[in-house]
């Protein structure tokens, strides 16, 4: 990252802290050999894994189980020209252990769409990166564009 581009690189701990503040992120995976992006609600587990809850027969569950994916979440204030973005890259896996599934049923994210059978998908945070817009100024002056 160029130190003069108006962004600040975030360390892993700060990335995870920011992720814990937002309820929506995006799963980036491959669908029919092309990139696909789906918005999802999620939560962070105690070990910092991204946890999603979805229908057992959903296209998402079938597409990402056992696959390395990217997960992105952000927060942006367009009026203040401030924001951040965090990307977690790791292997997604359906939770199959009954005790773990029971624990996540009590403590994990709630599905926004009811389903007769729900599964949890964990993404282990193998690589966590993030950046934050540090404001309208860089060494090049104001970052405002003319309208």
C-alpha positions as CSV (number, residue, x, y, z in Angstrom):
1,X,0.0,0.0,0.0
2,X,1.4,3.4,-1.0
3,X,1.7,5.5,2.2
4,X,0.5,8.6,0.2
5,X,-2.6,7.1,-1.3
6,X,-5.0,8.2,1.5
7,X,-5.4,4.8,3.0
8,X,-4.0,3.2,6.1
9,X,-3.3,-0.6,6.3
10,X,-5.0,-2.3,9.2
11,X,-3.4,-5.0,11.3
12,X,-5.2,-8.3,11.9
13,X,-6.5,-7.4,15.4
14,X,-8.0,-4.1,14.2
15,X,-9.5,-5.9,11.2
16,X,-11.2,-8.4,13.4
17,X,-12.4,-5.7,15.8
18,X,-14.0,-3.8,12.9
19,X,-15.6,-6.9,11.5
20,X,-17.3,-7.6,14.9
21,X,-19.1,-4.2,14.6
22,X,-21.0,-4.9,11.3
23,X,-23.8,-7.5,10.6
24,X,-23.5,-7.8,6.8
25,X,-20.6,-8.9,4.6
26,X,-20.0,-10.5,1.2
27,X,-18.9,-14.0,0.2
28,X,-16.7,-14.0,-2.8
29,X,-16.5,-17.4,-4.5
30,X,-16.5,-19.1,-7.9
31,X,-19.7,-20.0,-9.6
32,X,-19.5,-21.8,-13.0
33,X,-15.8,-20.7,-13.3
34,X,-16.8,-17.0,-12.8
35,X,-16.5,-14.7,-9.8
36,X,-19.7,-14.5,-7.7
37,X,-20.4,-12.2,-4.8
38,X,-23.3,-12.7,-2.3
39,X,-24.3,-10.5,0.6
40,X,-24.8,-12.4,3.9
41,X,-25.3,-11.7,7.5
42,X,-22.7,-13.2,9.8
43,X,-21.0,-13.1,13.1
44,X,-17.4,-13.7,14.4
45,X,-16.9,-16.7,16.6
46,X,-14.7,-16.6,19.7
47,X,-11.8,-17.9,17.6
48,X,-12.3,-15.2,15.0
49,X,-13.8,-17.5,12.4
50,X,-16.5,-15.9,10.2
51,X,-19.8,-17.8,10.8
52,X,-22.7,-17.8,8.5
53,X,-26.1,-19.5,8.8
54,X,-28.0,-20.6,5.7
55,X,-30.5,-23.1,4.4
56,X,-29.0,-26.6,4.1
57,X,-30.1,-26.8,0.5
58,X,-28.9,-23.4,-0.5
59,X,-26.7,-22.7,-3.5
60,X,-24.3,-20.9,-1.2
61,X,-23.8,-23.9,1.1
62,X,-23.2,-26.3,-1.8
63,X,-20.8,-23.8,-3.6
64,X,-18.5,-23.0,-0.7
65,X,-18.2,-26.1,1.5
66,X,-14.6,-27.1,1.5
67,X,-13.5,-24.3,-0.8
68,X,-11.2,-21.4,-0.2
69,X,-13.2,-18.2,-0.4
70,X,-12.9,-14.5,0.4
71,X,-15.2,-12.7,2.8
72,X,-15.4,-8.9,2.7
73,X,-17.2,-6.5,5.0
74,X,-17.0,-2.7,5.2
75,X,-18.4,0.4,6.7
76,X,-18.5,3.7,4.7
77,X,-19.7,7.2,5.5
78,X,-19.9,8.8,2.1
79,X,-20.7,12.3,3.5
80,X,-17.6,12.3,5.7
81,X,-15.4,10.5,3.2
82,X,-14.5,7.9,5.7
83,X,-14.6,4.1,5.7
84,X,-12.8,0.8,6.0
85,X,-12.8,-2.5,4.3
86,X,-11.7,-5.9,5.6
87,X,-11.1,-9.1,3.7
88,X,-10.9,-12.6,5.3
89,X,-9.5,-15.3,3.1
90,X,-9.8,-18.9,4.2
91,X,-11.4,-22.3,3.7
92,X,-15.1,-22.5,4.3
93,X,-16.5,-25.6,5.9
94,X,-20.0,-26.7,7.0
95,X,-20.2,-27.4,10.7
96,X,-21.0,-31.1,11.1
97,X,-20.3,-31.7,14.8
98,X,-23.7,-31.8,16.6
99,X,-22.3,-30.1,19.7
100,X,-20.8,-27.3,17.7
101,X,-24.0,-26.9,15.7
102,X,-26.0,-26.7,18.9
103,X,-23.7,-24.1,20.4
104,X,-23.9,-22.0,17.2
105,X,-27.7,-22.4,17.2
106,X,-27.7,-20.6,20.6
107,X,-24.8,-18.1,20.0
108,X,-24.3,-17.8,16.3
109,X,-25.9,-15.5,13.7
110,X,-29.6,-15.7,13.1
111,X,-30.8,-16.4,9.6
112,X,-32.8,-13.6,8.1
113,X,-34.9,-16.0,6.0
114,X,-36.5,-19.0,7.8
115,X,-35.6,-22.4,6.5
116,X,-36.7,-25.9,7.6
117,X,-33.1,-27.1,8.0
118,X,-30.3,-24.6,8.5
119,X,-26.5,-25.2,8.5
120,X,-23.6,-23.1,9.8
121,X,-20.6,-22.4,7.6
122,X,-17.3,-21.4,9.2
123,X,-14.5,-19.5,7.4
124,X,-11.2,-20.0,9.1
125,X,-9.3,-16.6,8.9
126,X,-6.1,-17.8,7.2
127,X,-5.4,-14.3,5.8
128,X,-6.9,-11.1,7.2
129,X,-6.3,-7.8,5.5
130,X,-7.9,-4.4,5.7
131,X,-7.5,-0.7,4.9
132,X,-9.1,2.4,6.2
133,X,-9.6,5.7,4.3
134,X,-7.7,8.2,6.4
135,X,-9.5,11.3,5.2
136,X,-9.8,13.7,2.4
137,X,-6.1,14.7,2.4
138,X,-3.1,13.0,1.1
139,X,0.3,14.4,0.2
140,X,-1.4,15.4,-3.1
141,X,-3.9,17.7,-1.5
142,X,-7.6,17.4,-1.1
143,X,-9.1,14.2,-2.3
144,X,-12.4,15.7,-3.3
145,X,-13.5,15.4,-6.9
146,X,-15.1,18.2,-8.8
147,X,-18.8,17.6,-9.5
